[in-house]
Amino acid sequence: MARGHGRRRHGSEHEEGNERWLLTYSDMITLLMALFMVLFSISSVNISKYETLQKSLKAAFSGNILPGGKSVAQQGATDNSANVPSKVELQAIEPVATEGASALQNSTAHGSTSSAAAAAQESQAQKEAQEFQHIKEELDAYAASHGFAKAVSTSIEARGLVIRVLTDDLLFASGQATLEPRASGLLGEIAQLLNVDETHPITVEGNTDDVPIHSSLYPSNWELSTARASTVVEFLIAHGVAASRLTATGNADQHPIDSNATAAGRARNRRVEIVMRRIYGPEGEGETTP
């Protein structure tokens, strides 16, 4: 009995093992059904949403919004592309033309500014020359009327208006840097004329002959020429010429205008030059007037 019962149990387990393929089959069927449902849902298209998307794309890529994008709209053969004016095709190059016109306008404006500046410079140079000429004529007339014609001369040179004053018997005694009383009237007239214009710088240059000097005050002609130039500068400042315009320079015997071999030549070399310097006219273009 026990043996028979055992055989029936073994046969039941064998039948159950033969039916396990049904589980795999049912799983495959379930997966296939899910796959078909997904495919069906993908193939189902919302026509209204698709048409809305299509219209949006056509509007976005039409020539009305993006100039020069007509080729994109033409591929869809939309109504908007057919109504785009032909001149829309030229809008793509309009910024380039504008940039070129702007560059040309800037170049023209720069050229006009340069021309205006050059014209202003020329006008100022002419005014400066007229001013120099006026001071020269006034001082020449004063020197002639007061008996200084031989001791005072003026010239318009490349560096500016040059007022040349001989020192002997007019400005300084021999070997001295103290002004003679006779010099006050002349230097006062010069100061007044120099103040007609308050912008041009003024250089006062002291010059001597080549005869050496050895004194307790001036060991050499360098000290003497510098002291004389400084004395004239102090006089001009006291008579209204701005100190910021003035410079004192001692040249000793380094810039003679005549030969030191004769007494007359040495006398011409002992001088003080008051130079009203150019601002507008370039040096080298000045006209020298004896």
RASUL-V422028 format. One record per backbone hydrogen bond with DSSP energy under -0.5 kcal/mol. CO is the residue of the C=O (numbers start at 1). NH is the residue of the N-H. Records with the same first field share a line. If there is no record, write none. Layout:
CO=NH + NH
//
This chain:
1=5
2=6
3=7
4=8
5=9
6=10
7=11
8=12
9=13
10=14
11=15
12=16
13=17
14=18
15=19
16=19
17=20
19=22
20=23 + 24
21=25
22=26
23=27
24=28
25=29
26=30
27=31
28=32
29=33
30=34
31=35
32=36
33=37
34=38
35=39
36=40
37=41
38=42
39=43
40=44
43=45
45=47
46=50
47=51
48=52
49=53
50=54
51=55
52=56
53=57
54=58
55=59
56=60
57=61
59=62
62=65 + 66
65=67
66=69
69=72 + 73
70=74
71=75
72=76
73=76 + 77 + 78
74=77
78=82
79=83
80=84
81=84
85=88
86=89
87=90
88=91
90=93
91=94 + 95
93=97
94=98
95=99
96=100
97=101
98=102
99=103
100=104
101=105
102=106
103=107
104=108
105=109
106=110
107=111
108=112
109=113
110=114
111=115
112=116
113=117
114=118
115=119
116=120
117=121
118=122
119=123
120=124
121=125
122=126
123=127
124=128
125=129
126=130
127=131
128=132
129=133
130=134
131=135
132=136
133=137
134=138
135=139
136=140
137=141
138=142
139=143
140=144
141=145
142=146
143=148 + 149
144=147
148=151 + 152
151=166
153=164
155=157 + 162
157=160
159=278
160=157 + 162
161=163 + 276
162=155 + 164
163=165 + 274
164=153
165=272
167=170 + 171 + 172
171=180
172=169
173=176
178=173
180=183
181=184
182=186
183=187
184=188
185=189
186=190
187=191
188=192
189=193
190=194
191=195
193=196
194=197
201=277
202=247
203=205 + 275
204=206 + 249
205=273
206=251
207=271
210=212
217=219
218=215
220=224
221=225
222=226
223=227
224=228
225=229
226=230
227=231
228=232
229=233
230=234
231=235
232=236
233=237
234=238
235=239
236=239 + 241
237=240
242=245
243=246
245=202
247=204
249=206 + 251
251=254
252=208
259=262
262=266
263=267
264=268
265=269
266=270
269=271
270=167
271=207
272=165 + 274
273=205 + 275
274=163 + 276
275=203 + 277
276=161
282=285
286=288
//
